[in-house]
Amino acid sequence: MSRVEAGRRGRAGAVGLAARGLLLAAALAPAAHARAQTPAQTPSPVLPQVNLDDAVQRALAHNPSVAQAATAIAHAEAILQQTRSGVVPTVSAGLSNLTIDHARGFSGFITQPQDQATLSASVSVPILAPARWATLQQGRDQVDVATRSTDQARQQVAVATAQAYLGIITAHRQLDVELRALENAQAHLDYAEKRLEGGAGSRLDQLRAAEEVSTDESQAENARLALLRSQEALGVLLADDGPVDAAGEPAFDVPATVSESEWMAARPDVRYQESVIAAAERVVRDSHLDWLPTATASFTPQLVTPAGLFQPSRTWSLVVSITQPIYEGGLRKSERAQRAVTFDQSKIALTTIQIQARSEVRLAQASLTSLQRALTSAQQAASQAADVLQITMAAFQVGATSNIEVIDAERSARDAGTSANLAEDAVRRAKLDLLVALGRFPK
């Protein structure tokens, strides 16, 4: 065989092998494309929507945690009513009937009738009770403390509601990012399959594009699940029987400058601790009243029928009792010392809260400024990555770049979009944190 004829046969074998490879790739491409298709999505149910202000109000009105905190006010008011009963007049009445085997008496006189009824009443009035009178105002202070404590619980529920609301917005945006990435990857796969069918592409390019579609589909499903979890969390906070969706972007009115005296007095934790200090101070101030005398007057009228020889029918008695503490073994002195310690501890706690509050405000302001700059950069990066993807796809279609560069551009665009979304969420949460630190949320 001549070398010319051998060359012809070799070229023919190579052409045949290439043809068989193209036929095999063309046969496998539809199956790979079928595996890469997104499964049919069940239509999502239409969820009730609520804006942030309405969500916070509904949570404060219906959330069980707020109702549980409000019971502390009712408990303090019940104790106040119990205390009040000790400083107001008390009135009681009684009726008794005595029956014996036979009447008692002597010389024809009845000293004890066989059947005798007694009707009596008693009126007792504290005419001097300074320590009791002081506990009445102390009880009112405890009602105020319970009210301030409830305000703290309300703020916690409101903040949790706002965070869940912001989580829904972020989940919606992230789902959009994943769906755009999936759309770009699917377009790339469609083009890779057309090239393969036309004999210009390769099986490797088609598989790489199909892998990217599968990855984006998985991440899109994760984003859908994250969105549902956020919606369910908001529904639980609103005490709703099902998930609730966010209606739109909240408008956080962040003040440019606020004086410390203004925002410090607006914080629920500061107001609560100030009420605790006021209550403790009053208890210490009233401690000297424990040494003052107490006096009580009691008037008791009585009607007996029938009357006995030594027992008149109508009688009354008036008793006035005065008690003066003289020596009690140091009990009141130790109680006063304990009250003073509690008062000092409450003042120290307020100082700690104020230091922490100043730190929270400074950090929230610095975080918001920094995160806004980071958001600007992240949005620019996302826009630039989208442009890179568009240019890379165009270059790939004319053969100026490779399939790998397209996939890298797709992933970069998806990652940049995710980073921009997270940066937006961080700015929204920083605004919320600043309003909370300034005592301006909820309104």
LUMLUM-540330 format. One record per residue (C-alpha): residue number from 1; residue in three letters; x, y, z. Coordinates in Angstrom, 1 decimal. Each point is the difference from the previous one (the first is absolute). Layout:
N
ATOM | n | res | xx | yy | zz
ATOM | NUM | ALA | X | Y | Z
...
***
This chain:
443
ATOM | n | res | xx | yy | zz
ATOM | 1 | MET | 0.0 | 0.0 | 0.0
ATOM | 2 | SER | 1.3 | 3.4 | -0.9
ATOM | 3 | ARG | 0.4 | 2.7 | 2.5
ATOM | 4 | VAL | -2.5 | 2.2 | -1.9
ATOM | 5 | GLU | -2.7 | -2.8 | 0.3
ATOM | 6 | ALA | 0.8 | -0.5 | 3.6
ATOM | 7 | GLY | -0.5 | 3.7 | 0.7
ATOM | 8 | ARG | -3.3 | 0.0 | -1.8
ATOM | 9 | ARG | -1.2 | -2.9 | 2.1
ATOM | 10 | GLY | 1.2 | 1.6 | 3.3
ATOM | 11 | ARG | -1.8 | 3.2 | -0.8
ATOM | 12 | ALA | -3.1 | -1.9 | -0.9
ATOM | 13 | GLY | 0.2 | -1.9 | 3.3
ATOM | 14 | ALA | 0.4 | 3.2 | 2.0
ATOM | 15 | VAL | -2.9 | 1.6 | -1.8
ATOM | 16 | GLY | -2.2 | -3.1 | 0.7
ATOM | 17 | LEU | 1.1 | 0.1 | 3.7
ATOM | 18 | ALA | -0.9 | 3.7 | 0.3
ATOM | 19 | ALA | -3.3 | -0.6 | -1.7
ATOM | 20 | ARG | -0.8 | -2.8 | 2.4
ATOM | 21 | GLY | 1.0 | 2.3 | 2.9
ATOM | 22 | LEU | -2.3 | 2.8 | -1.2
ATOM | 23 | LEU | -2.9 | -2.5 | -0.5
ATOM | 24 | LEU | 0.5 | -1.3 | 3.6
ATOM | 25 | ALA | 0.2 | 3.5 | 1.4
ATOM | 26 | ALA | -3.2 | 0.9 | -1.9
ATOM | 27 | ALA | -1.7 | -3.1 | 1.3
ATOM | 28 | LEU | 1.0 | 0.7 | 3.6
ATOM | 29 | ALA | -0.8 | 3.8 | -0.1
ATOM | 30 | PRO | -3.8 | -0.3 | 0.2
ATOM | 31 | ALA | 0.2 | -2.2 | 3.0
ATOM | 32 | ALA | 2.4 | 2.3 | 1.8
ATOM | 33 | HIS | -2.2 | 2.9 | -0.8
ATOM | 34 | ALA | -3.0 | -1.8 | 1.4
ATOM | 35 | ARG | 1.8 | -0.6 | 3.2
ATOM | 36 | ALA | 1.0 | 3.7 | 0.2
ATOM | 37 | GLN | -3.6 | 1.3 | -0.4
ATOM | 38 | THR | -1.5 | 1.6 | 3.1
ATOM | 39 | PRO | -2.7 | -2.3 | 1.4
ATOM | 40 | ALA | -3.6 | 1.4 | -0.1
ATOM | 41 | GLN | -0.6 | 2.3 | 2.9
ATOM | 42 | THR | -3.1 | -0.1 | 2.0
ATOM | 43 | PRO | -1.7 | 3.4 | -0.2
ATOM | 44 | SER | 0.7 | 1.8 | 3.2
ATOM | 45 | PRO | -3.1 | 1.0 | 2.0
ATOM | 46 | VAL | -0.9 | 3.7 | 0.2
ATOM | 47 | LEU | 1.0 | 1.0 | 3.5
ATOM | 48 | PRO | -1.5 | 3.0 | 1.9
ATOM | 49 | GLN | 2.3 | 3.0 | -0.1
ATOM | 50 | VAL | 0.6 | 2.6 | 2.7
ATOM | 51 | ASN | 2.3 | 3.0 | 0.2
ATOM | 52 | LEU | 2.4 | 0.5 | 2.8
ATOM | 53 | ASP | -2.0 | 2.5 | 2.1
ATOM | 54 | ASP | -3.1 | -2.2 | -0.1
ATOM | 55 | ALA | 2.0 | -3.1 | 0.7
ATOM | 56 | VAL | 1.5 | 1.6 | 3.1
ATOM | 57 | GLN | -3.4 | 1.1 | 1.2
ATOM | 58 | ARG | -1.6 | -3.4 | -0.6
ATOM | 59 | ALA | 2.9 | -1.7 | 1.9
ATOM | 60 | LEU | -0.4 | 2.4 | 3.0
ATOM | 61 | ALA | -3.7 | -0.7 | 0.0
ATOM | 62 | HIS | -0.1 | -3.7 | -0.4
ATOM | 63 | ASN | 3.4 | -1.5 | 0.9
ATOM | 64 | PRO | -0.2 | -2.2 | 3.1
ATOM | 65 | SER | 3.3 | 1.3 | 1.3
ATOM | 66 | VAL | -1.5 | 3.5 | 0.3
ATOM | 67 | ALA | -3.1 | -1.4 | 1.7
ATOM | 68 | GLN | 2.2 | -2.0 | 2.4
ATOM | 69 | ALA | 2.0 | 3.2 | 0.9
ATOM | 70 | ALA | -3.2 | 1.9 | 0.5
ATOM | 71 | THR | -1.0 | -2.4 | 2.8
ATOM | 72 | ALA | 2.7 | 1.5 | 2.1
ATOM | 73 | ILE | -1.9 | 3.3 | 0.1
ATOM | 74 | ALA | -3.2 | -1.8 | 1.1
ATOM | 75 | HIS | 2.0 | -1.8 | 2.7
ATOM | 76 | ALA | 1.5 | 3.3 | 1.3
ATOM | 77 | GLU | -3.5 | 1.6 | 0.0
ATOM | 78 | ALA | -1.4 | -2.9 | 1.9
ATOM | 79 | ILE | 2.7 | 0.4 | 2.7
ATOM | 80 | LEU | -0.7 | 3.7 | 0.1
ATOM | 81 | GLN | -3.7 | -0.7 | 0.6
ATOM | 82 | GLN | 1.0 | -2.5 | 2.8
ATOM | 83 | THR | 2.2 | 2.7 | 1.6
ATOM | 84 | ARG | -2.8 | 2.6 | -0.2
ATOM | 85 | SER | -2.3 | -2.3 | 1.9
ATOM | 86 | GLY | 2.3 | 0.4 | 3.1
ATOM | 87 | VAL | -0.4 | 3.8 | 0.2
ATOM | 88 | VAL | -3.7 | 0.4 | -0.6
ATOM | 89 | PRO | -2.8 | -0.7 | 2.5
ATOM | 90 | THR | -1.3 | -3.5 | 0.3
ATOM | 91 | VAL | -3.6 | -0.9 | 0.9
ATOM | 92 | SER | -1.3 | -3.4 | 1.0
ATOM | 93 | ALA | -3.3 | -1.4 | 1.3
ATOM | 94 | GLY | -0.8 | -3.2 | 1.8
ATOM | 95 | LEU | -3.2 | -1.9 | 1.0
ATOM | 96 | SER | 0.0 | -2.9 | 2.5
ATOM | 97 | ASN | -2.7 | -2.0 | 1.8
ATOM | 98 | LEU | 0.5 | -1.9 | 3.2
ATOM | 99 | THR | -2.4 | -2.8 | 1.1
ATOM | 100 | ILE | 0.4 | -1.9 | 3.3
ATOM | 101 | ASP | -1.9 | -2.8 | 1.6
ATOM | 102 | HIS | -2.0 | 2.4 | 2.2
ATOM | 103 | ALA | 0.0 | 3.5 | 1.3
ATOM | 104 | ARG | 2.3 | 0.9 | 2.9
ATOM | 105 | GLY | -1.0 | 2.3 | 2.9
ATOM | 106 | PHE | -0.8 | 0.4 | 3.7
ATOM | 107 | SER | -2.8 | 1.5 | 2.1
ATOM | 108 | GLY | -2.3 | 0.2 | -3.0
ATOM | 109 | PHE | 2.5 | 2.0 | -2.1
ATOM | 110 | ILE | 1.5 | -1.3 | -3.3
ATOM | 111 | THR | 3.7 | 0.5 | -0.3
ATOM | 112 | GLN | 0.5 | -2.1 | -3.1
ATOM | 113 | PRO | -3.0 | -0.5 | -2.4
ATOM | 114 | GLN | -0.2 | -3.4 | -1.6
ATOM | 115 | ASP | 0.1 | 1.5 | -3.5
ATOM | 116 | GLN | 1.9 | 3.2 | -0.5
ATOM | 117 | ALA | 1.2 | 1.8 | -3.2
ATOM | 118 | THR | 2.8 | 2.5 | -0.2
ATOM | 119 | LEU | 0.5 | 2.5 | -2.8
ATOM | 120 | SER | 3.3 | 1.9 | 0.0
ATOM | 121 | ALA | 2.1 | 2.3 | -2.2
ATOM | 122 | SER | 3.5 | 1.2 | 0.0
ATOM | 123 | VAL | 1.6 | 3.1 | -1.6
ATOM | 124 | SER | 3.8 | 0.2 | 0.2
ATOM | 125 | VAL | 1.9 | 3.2 | -1.2
ATOM | 126 | PRO | 3.8 | 0.5 | -0.1
ATOM | 127 | ILE | 0.3 | 3.5 | 1.4
ATOM | 128 | LEU | 3.8 | 0.1 | 0.0
ATOM | 129 | ALA | 1.9 | -2.4 | -2.3
ATOM | 130 | PRO | 2.8 | 1.9 | -1.7
ATOM | 131 | ALA | 1.9 | -3.2 | -1.1
ATOM | 132 | ARG | -3.1 | -1.4 | -1.6
ATOM | 133 | TRP | -0.8 | 3.2 | -1.7
ATOM | 134 | ALA | 3.5 | 0.1 | -1.4
ATOM | 135 | THR | -0.4 | -3.6 | -1.4
ATOM | 136 | LEU | -3.0 | 1.3 | -2.0
ATOM | 137 | GLN | 2.2 | 2.3 | -2.1
ATOM | 138 | GLN | 2.7 | -2.6 | -0.2
ATOM | 139 | GLY | -2.6 | -2.3 | -1.5
ATOM | 140 | ARG | -0.7 | 2.7 | -2.6
ATOM | 141 | ASP | 3.7 | 0.1 | -0.8
ATOM | 142 | GLN | 0.0 | -3.7 | -0.7
ATOM | 143 | VAL | -2.9 | 0.4 | -2.4
ATOM | 144 | ASP | 2.2 | 2.5 | -1.9
ATOM | 145 | VAL | 3.0 | -2.4 | 0.1
ATOM | 146 | ALA | -2.2 | -2.7 | -1.5
ATOM | 147 | THR | -1.3 | 2.4 | -2.7
ATOM | 148 | ARG | 3.6 | 0.9 | -1.0
ATOM | 149 | SER | 1.0 | -3.7 | 0.0
ATOM | 150 | THR | -2.9 | -0.6 | -2.4
ATOM | 151 | ASP | 1.3 | 2.8 | -2.2
ATOM | 152 | GLN | 3.3 | -1.9 | -0.3
ATOM | 153 | ALA | -1.8 | -3.2 | -1.0
ATOM | 154 | ARG | -2.0 | 1.9 | -2.6
ATOM | 155 | GLN | 3.1 | 1.4 | -1.5
ATOM | 156 | GLN | 1.6 | -3.5 | -0.1
ATOM | 157 | VAL | -3.0 | -1.4 | -1.9
ATOM | 158 | ALA | -0.1 | 3.0 | -2.3
ATOM | 159 | VAL | 3.7 | -0.4 | -0.8
ATOM | 160 | ALA | -0.4 | -3.7 | -0.7
ATOM | 161 | THR | -2.9 | 0.8 | -2.3
ATOM | 162 | ALA | 2.0 | 2.5 | -1.9
ATOM | 163 | GLN | 3.0 | -2.4 | -0.3
ATOM | 164 | ALA | -2.3 | -2.7 | -1.4
ATOM | 165 | TYR | -1.5 | 2.5 | -2.4
ATOM | 166 | LEU | 3.4 | 1.0 | -1.2
ATOM | 167 | GLY | 1.0 | -3.6 | -0.4
ATOM | 168 | ILE | -3.0 | -0.5 | -2.4
ATOM | 169 | ILE | 1.2 | 2.9 | -2.1
ATOM | 170 | THR | 3.6 | -1.4 | -0.1
ATOM | 171 | ALA | -1.3 | -3.5 | -0.9
ATOM | 172 | HIS | -2.1 | 1.5 | -2.9
ATOM | 173 | ARG | 3.0 | 1.8 | -1.3
ATOM | 174 | GLN | 2.2 | -3.0 | 0.3
ATOM | 175 | LEU | -2.5 | -2.2 | -1.8
ATOM | 176 | ASP | 0.0 | 2.6 | -2.8
ATOM | 177 | VAL | 3.8 | -0.3 | -0.1
ATOM | 178 | GLU | -0.1 | -3.7 | -0.3
ATOM | 179 | LEU | -2.7 | 0.0 | -2.6
ATOM | 180 | ARG | 2.0 | 2.5 | -2.2
ATOM | 181 | ALA | 3.0 | -2.3 | 0.4
ATOM | 182 | LEU | -2.1 | -3.0 | -1.0
ATOM | 183 | GLU | -1.3 | 1.9 | -3.0
ATOM | 184 | ASN | 3.5 | 0.9 | -1.1
ATOM | 185 | ALA | 1.3 | -3.5 | 0.5
ATOM | 186 | GLN | -3.0 | -1.5 | -1.9
ATOM | 187 | ALA | 0.7 | 2.4 | -2.9
ATOM | 188 | HIS | 3.6 | -1.1 | 0.0
ATOM | 189 | LEU | -1.1 | -3.7 | 0.0
ATOM | 190 | ASP | -2.4 | 0.6 | -2.9
ATOM | 191 | TYR | 2.8 | 1.6 | -2.0
ATOM | 192 | ALA | 2.5 | -2.8 | 0.9
ATOM | 193 | GLU | -2.5 | -2.6 | -1.2
ATOM | 194 | LYS | -0.6 | 1.8 | -3.2
ATOM | 195 | ARG | 3.7 | 0.1 | -0.7
ATOM | 196 | LEU | 0.3 | -3.7 | 0.9
ATOM | 197 | GLU | -2.9 | -0.8 | -2.4
ATOM | 198 | GLY | 1.6 | 2.1 | -2.7
ATOM | 199 | GLY | 3.4 | -1.7 | 0.4
ATOM | 200 | ALA | 1.8 | 3.1 | 1.2
ATOM | 201 | GLY | -0.2 | -0.7 | 3.7
ATOM | 202 | SER | 1.2 | -2.8 | 2.3
ATOM | 203 | ARG | -1.5 | -2.4 | 2.4
ATOM | 204 | LEU | 2.2 | 1.5 | 2.8
ATOM | 205 | ASP | -1.4 | 3.5 | -0.6
ATOM | 206 | GLN | -3.5 | -1.3 | 0.1
ATOM | 207 | LEU | 0.6 | -1.9 | 3.3
ATOM | 208 | ARG | 1.6 | 3.0 | 1.6
ATOM | 209 | ALA | -3.0 | 2.2 | -0.9
ATOM | 210 | ALA | -2.4 | -2.7 | 1.2
ATOM | 211 | GLU | 1.8 | -0.3 | 3.3
ATOM | 212 | GLU | -0.3 | 3.8 | 0.6
ATOM | 213 | VAL | -3.8 | -0.2 | -0.7
ATOM | 214 | SER | -0.3 | -2.8 | 2.6
ATOM | 215 | THR | 1.9 | 1.9 | 2.5
ATOM | 216 | ASP | -2.1 | 3.1 | -0.5
ATOM | 217 | GLU | -3.2 | -2.0 | 0.2
ATOM | 218 | SER | 1.1 | -1.4 | 3.4
ATOM | 219 | GLN | 0.8 | 3.5 | 1.3
ATOM | 220 | ALA | -3.3 | 1.3 | -1.3
ATOM | 221 | GLU | -1.8 | -2.7 | 2.0
ATOM | 222 | ASN | 2.0 | 0.9 | 3.1
ATOM | 223 | ALA | -1.0 | 3.7 | -0.5
ATOM | 224 | ARG | -3.7 | -1.0 | -0.3
ATOM | 225 | LEU | 0.2 | -1.9 | 3.3
ATOM | 226 | ALA | 1.8 | 2.9 | 1.7
ATOM | 227 | LEU | -2.8 | 2.3 | -1.1
ATOM | 228 | LEU | -2.7 | -2.4 | 1.3
ATOM | 229 | ARG | 1.8 | -0.2 | 3.4
ATOM | 230 | SER | 0.1 | 3.8 | 0.3
ATOM | 231 | GLN | -3.7 | 0.2 | -0.9
ATOM | 232 | GLU | -0.8 | -2.6 | 2.5
ATOM | 233 | ALA | 2.0 | 1.8 | 2.7
ATOM | 234 | LEU | -1.9 | 3.2 | -0.7
ATOM | 235 | GLY | -3.3 | -1.8 | 0.2
ATOM | 236 | VAL | 0.9 | -1.5 | 3.4
ATOM | 237 | LEU | 0.9 | 3.5 | 1.4
ATOM | 238 | LEU | -3.3 | 1.4 | -1.3
ATOM | 239 | ALA | -1.8 | -3.0 | 1.6
ATOM | 240 | ASP | -1.4 | -0.8 | -3.4
ATOM | 241 | ASP | -1.0 | -3.5 | -1.1
ATOM | 242 | GLY | 2.4 | -0.2 | -2.9
ATOM | 243 | PRO | 2.9 | 1.8 | -1.7
ATOM | 244 | VAL | -0.2 | 3.7 | -0.7
ATOM | 245 | ASP | 1.8 | 1.9 | -2.8
ATOM | 246 | ALA | 1.6 | 3.4 | 0.1
ATOM | 247 | ALA | -1.8 | 2.7 | -2.0
ATOM | 248 | GLY | 3.0 | 2.1 | -0.9
ATOM | 249 | GLU | 3.2 | 1.8 | 0.9
ATOM | 250 | PRO | -0.3 | 1.7 | 3.5
ATOM | 251 | ALA | 0.8 | 3.7 | 0.4
ATOM | 252 | PHE | 2.3 | 0.5 | 3.0
ATOM | 253 | ASP | 0.0 | 3.7 | 1.0
ATOM | 254 | VAL | 3.5 | 0.2 | 1.4
ATOM | 255 | PRO | 0.7 | 3.4 | 1.6
ATOM | 256 | ALA | 3.2 | 1.9 | -0.9
ATOM | 257 | THR | 0.8 | 1.1 | 3.5
ATOM | 258 | VAL | -1.7 | -0.6 | 3.4
ATOM | 259 | SER | 1.1 | 1.3 | 3.3
ATOM | 260 | GLU | 1.0 | -2.6 | 2.6
ATOM | 261 | SER | -2.5 | 1.4 | 2.6
ATOM | 262 | GLU | -2.8 | -0.5 | -2.5
ATOM | 263 | TRP | 0.8 | -3.5 | -1.2
ATOM | 264 | MET | 1.2 | -1.3 | 3.4
ATOM | 265 | ALA | -3.3 | 0.9 | 1.6
ATOM | 266 | ALA | -1.9 | -1.7 | -2.8
ATOM | 267 | ARG | 1.6 | -3.5 | 0.4
ATOM | 268 | PRO | -2.4 | -2.5 | 1.7
ATOM | 269 | ASP | 2.9 | -1.6 | 2.0
ATOM | 270 | VAL | 1.0 | 3.3 | 1.4
ATOM | 271 | ARG | -3.5 | 1.0 | 0.9
ATOM | 272 | TYR | -0.5 | -3.4 | 1.6
ATOM | 273 | GLN | 3.1 | 0.3 | 2.1
ATOM | 274 | GLU | -0.9 | 3.6 | 1.0
ATOM | 275 | SER | -3.3 | -1.3 | 1.3
ATOM | 276 | VAL | 1.8 | -2.7 | 2.0
ATOM | 277 | ILE | 2.3 | 2.7 | 1.5
ATOM | 278 | ALA | -3.0 | 2.2 | 0.9
ATOM | 279 | ALA | -1.8 | -2.9 | 1.7
ATOM | 280 | ALA | 3.1 | -1.1 | 1.9
ATOM | 281 | GLU | 0.7 | 3.6 | 1.1
ATOM | 282 | ARG | -3.5 | 0.4 | 1.4
ATOM | 283 | VAL | 0.4 | -3.2 | 2.0
ATOM | 284 | VAL | 3.2 | 1.2 | 1.5
ATOM | 285 | ARG | -1.5 | 3.5 | 0.7
ATOM | 286 | ASP | -3.0 | -1.6 | 1.7
ATOM | 287 | SER | 2.0 | -2.3 | 2.3
ATOM | 288 | HIS | -0.2 | 2.4 | 2.9
ATOM | 289 | LEU | -3.7 | -0.4 | 0.1
ATOM | 290 | ASP | 0.4 | -3.5 | 1.4
ATOM | 291 | TRP | 0.9 | 1.7 | 3.4
ATOM | 292 | LEU | -3.2 | 2.1 | 0.2
ATOM | 293 | PRO | -2.9 | -1.1 | 2.1
ATOM | 294 | THR | -3.1 | -1.5 | -1.5
ATOM | 295 | ALA | -3.6 | 0.5 | 1.3
ATOM | 296 | THR | -3.2 | -1.8 | -0.9
ATOM | 297 | ALA | -3.6 | 0.8 | 1.1
ATOM | 298 | SER | -2.6 | -2.7 | 0.1
ATOM | 299 | PHE | -3.7 | 0.5 | 0.7
ATOM | 300 | THR | -2.3 | -3.0 | 0.7
ATOM | 301 | PRO | -3.8 | 0.3 | 0.4
ATOM | 302 | GLN | -1.9 | -3.1 | 1.2
ATOM | 303 | LEU | -3.7 | -1.1 | 0.2
ATOM | 304 | VAL | -1.0 | -2.9 | 2.2
ATOM | 305 | THR | -3.6 | -1.4 | 0.0
ATOM | 306 | PRO | -1.5 | -1.0 | 2.3
ATOM | 307 | ALA | 2.1 | 1.8 | 2.6
ATOM | 308 | GLY | 1.3 | -1.8 | 3.1
ATOM | 309 | LEU | 0.0 | 1.2 | 3.5
ATOM | 310 | PHE | 3.7 | 0.9 | -0.2
ATOM | 311 | GLN | 0.1 | 0.6 | -3.7
ATOM | 312 | PRO | -1.7 | 3.1 | -1.4
ATOM | 313 | SER | -1.6 | 0.0 | -3.4
ATOM | 314 | ARG | 1.9 | 2.8 | -1.6
ATOM | 315 | THR | 3.7 | 0.7 | 0.7
ATOM | 316 | TRP | 3.0 | 1.5 | -1.8
ATOM | 317 | SER | 3.7 | 0.3 | 0.6
ATOM | 318 | LEU | 2.8 | 2.3 | -1.3
ATOM | 319 | VAL | 3.6 | -1.1 | 0.1
ATOM | 320 | VAL | 2.9 | 2.2 | -0.9
ATOM | 321 | SER | 3.4 | -1.8 | 0.0
ATOM | 322 | ILE | 3.4 | 1.7 | -0.5
ATOM | 323 | THR | 3.2 | -2.0 | -0.6
ATOM | 324 | GLN | 3.5 | 1.5 | 0.2
ATOM | 325 | PRO | 3.1 | -2.1 | -1.1
ATOM | 326 | ILE | 2.7 | 0.3 | 2.6
ATOM | 327 | TYR | 2.5 | -2.8 | -0.5
ATOM | 328 | GLU | 0.0 | -2.7 | -2.7
ATOM | 329 | GLY | 3.5 | -1.5 | 0.2
ATOM | 330 | GLY | 1.4 | 1.9 | -3.0
ATOM | 331 | LEU | -2.6 | -1.3 | -2.5
ATOM | 332 | ARG | -1.0 | 3.4 | -1.4
ATOM | 333 | LYS | 3.6 | 1.1 | -0.2
ATOM | 334 | SER | 0.9 | -3.0 | -2.1
ATOM | 335 | GLU | -3.0 | 0.6 | -2.2
ATOM | 336 | ARG | 1.0 | 3.6 | -0.6
ATOM | 337 | ALA | 3.5 | -1.1 | -0.9
ATOM | 338 | GLN | -1.3 | -2.6 | -2.5
ATOM | 339 | ARG | -2.3 | 2.7 | -1.5
ATOM | 340 | ALA | 3.0 | 2.4 | -0.3
ATOM | 341 | VAL | 2.1 | -2.8 | -1.8
ATOM | 342 | THR | -2.9 | -0.6 | -2.4
ATOM | 343 | PHE | -0.2 | 3.7 | -0.8
ATOM | 344 | ASP | 3.8 | 0.2 | -0.6
ATOM | 345 | GLN | -0.1 | -3.0 | -2.2
ATOM | 346 | SER | -2.8 | 1.5 | -2.1
ATOM | 347 | LYS | 2.0 | 3.2 | -0.5
ATOM | 348 | ILE | 3.1 | -2.1 | -1.1
ATOM | 349 | ALA | -2.2 | -1.9 | -2.4
ATOM | 350 | LEU | -1.2 | 3.2 | -1.6
ATOM | 351 | THR | 3.6 | 1.2 | -0.4
ATOM | 352 | THR | 0.8 | -3.3 | -1.8
ATOM | 353 | ILE | -3.0 | 0.4 | -2.3
ATOM | 354 | GLN | 0.9 | 3.5 | -0.9
ATOM | 355 | ILE | 3.6 | -0.9 | -0.8
ATOM | 356 | GLN | -1.3 | -2.9 | -2.2
ATOM | 357 | ALA | -2.6 | 2.3 | -1.6
ATOM | 358 | ARG | 2.6 | 2.5 | -1.0
ATOM | 359 | SER | 2.2 | -2.8 | -1.5
ATOM | 360 | GLU | -3.0 | -1.3 | -1.9
ATOM | 361 | VAL | -0.8 | 3.4 | -1.5
ATOM | 362 | ARG | 3.6 | 0.6 | -1.0
ATOM | 363 | LEU | 0.4 | -3.4 | -1.5
ATOM | 364 | ALA | -3.3 | 0.2 | -1.8
ATOM | 365 | GLN | 0.8 | 3.3 | -1.6
ATOM | 366 | ALA | 3.5 | -1.1 | -1.0
ATOM | 367 | SER | -1.4 | -3.3 | -1.4
ATOM | 368 | LEU | -2.6 | 1.7 | -2.1
ATOM | 369 | THR | 2.6 | 2.4 | -1.5
ATOM | 370 | SER | 2.4 | -2.9 | -0.8
ATOM | 371 | LEU | -2.7 | -2.3 | -1.3
ATOM | 372 | GLN | -1.4 | 2.7 | -2.3
ATOM | 373 | ARG | 3.5 | 0.3 | -1.6
ATOM | 374 | ALA | 0.3 | -3.7 | -0.2
ATOM | 375 | LEU | -3.4 | -0.2 | -1.7
ATOM | 376 | THR | 1.0 | 2.6 | -2.6
ATOM | 377 | SER | 3.1 | -2.2 | -0.9
ATOM | 378 | ALA | -2.0 | -3.2 | 0.0
ATOM | 379 | GLN | -2.6 | 1.5 | -2.4
ATOM | 380 | GLN | 2.7 | 1.2 | -2.3
ATOM | 381 | ALA | 1.7 | -3.5 | 0.1
ATOM | 382 | ALA | -3.4 | -1.6 | -0.8
ATOM | 383 | SER | -0.5 | 2.3 | -2.9
ATOM | 384 | GLN | 3.5 | -0.6 | -1.3
ATOM | 385 | ALA | -0.3 | -3.7 | 0.4
ATOM | 386 | ALA | -3.3 | 0.1 | -2.1
ATOM | 387 | ASP | 1.8 | 1.9 | -2.7
ATOM | 388 | VAL | 2.9 | -2.4 | 0.1
ATOM | 389 | LEU | -2.4 | -2.9 | -0.5
ATOM | 390 | GLN | -1.7 | 1.6 | -2.9
ATOM | 391 | ILE | 3.3 | 0.8 | -1.7
ATOM | 392 | THR | 1.4 | -3.5 | 0.7
ATOM | 393 | MET | -3.1 | -1.6 | -1.5
ATOM | 394 | ALA | 0.2 | 2.1 | -3.1
ATOM | 395 | ALA | 3.7 | -0.8 | -0.4
ATOM | 396 | PHE | -0.7 | -3.7 | 0.5
ATOM | 397 | GLN | -2.7 | 0.0 | -2.7
ATOM | 398 | VAL | 2.6 | 1.3 | -2.5
ATOM | 399 | GLY | 2.7 | -2.4 | 1.2
ATOM | 400 | ALA | 2.1 | 2.7 | 1.7
ATOM | 401 | THR | -0.1 | -1.7 | 3.4
ATOM | 402 | SER | -0.5 | -3.4 | 1.6
ATOM | 403 | ASN | -2.8 | -1.7 | 1.7
ATOM | 404 | ILE | 1.9 | 0.1 | 3.4
ATOM | 405 | GLU | 0.2 | 3.8 | -0.1
ATOM | 406 | VAL | -3.8 | 0.2 | -0.6
ATOM | 407 | ILE | -0.6 | -2.3 | 3.1
ATOM | 408 | ASP | 2.4 | 2.1 | 2.1
ATOM | 409 | ALA | -1.9 | 3.2 | -1.1
ATOM | 410 | GLU | -3.3 | -1.6 | 0.9
ATOM | 411 | ARG | 1.2 | -1.0 | 3.4
ATOM | 412 | SER | 1.5 | 3.4 | 0.6
ATOM | 413 | ALA | -3.2 | 1.7 | -1.0
ATOM | 414 | ARG | -2.0 | -2.2 | 2.4
ATOM | 415 | ASP | 2.4 | 0.5 | 2.9
ATOM | 416 | ALA | 0.1 | 3.8 | -0.6
ATOM | 417 | GLY | -3.8 | 0.1 | -0.1
ATOM | 418 | THR | -0.1 | -1.9 | 3.3
ATOM | 419 | SER | 2.6 | 2.3 | 1.6
ATOM | 420 | ALA | -2.0 | 3.1 | -1.1
ATOM | 421 | ASN | -3.2 | -1.5 | 1.4
ATOM | 422 | LEU | 1.7 | -0.8 | 3.3
ATOM | 423 | ALA | 1.5 | 3.6 | 0.1
ATOM | 424 | GLU | -3.5 | 1.4 | -0.5
ATOM | 425 | ASP | -1.3 | -2.2 | 2.8
ATOM | 426 | ALA | 2.8 | 1.1 | 2.3
ATOM | 427 | VAL | -0.8 | 3.7 | -0.6
ATOM | 428 | ARG | -3.7 | -0.5 | 0.7
ATOM | 429 | ARG | 0.8 | -1.8 | 3.2
ATOM | 430 | ALA | 2.6 | 2.6 | 1.0
ATOM | 431 | LYS | -2.7 | 2.7 | -0.4
ATOM | 432 | LEU | -2.3 | -2.1 | 2.2
ATOM | 433 | ASP | 2.7 | -0.5 | 2.6
ATOM | 434 | LEU | 0.6 | 3.8 | 0.1
ATOM | 435 | LEU | -3.6 | 0.8 | 0.5
ATOM | 436 | VAL | -0.2 | -2.6 | 2.8
ATOM | 437 | ALA | 3.1 | 1.4 | 1.7
ATOM | 438 | LEU | -1.5 | 3.5 | -0.2
ATOM | 439 | GLY | -3.3 | -1.3 | 1.6
ATOM | 440 | ARG | -2.0 | 0.9 | -3.2
ATOM | 441 | PHE | -1.2 | -3.5 | -0.9
ATOM | 442 | PRO | -2.7 | -0.8 | 0.3
ATOM | 443 | LYS | -1.6 | 3.4 | -0.4
***
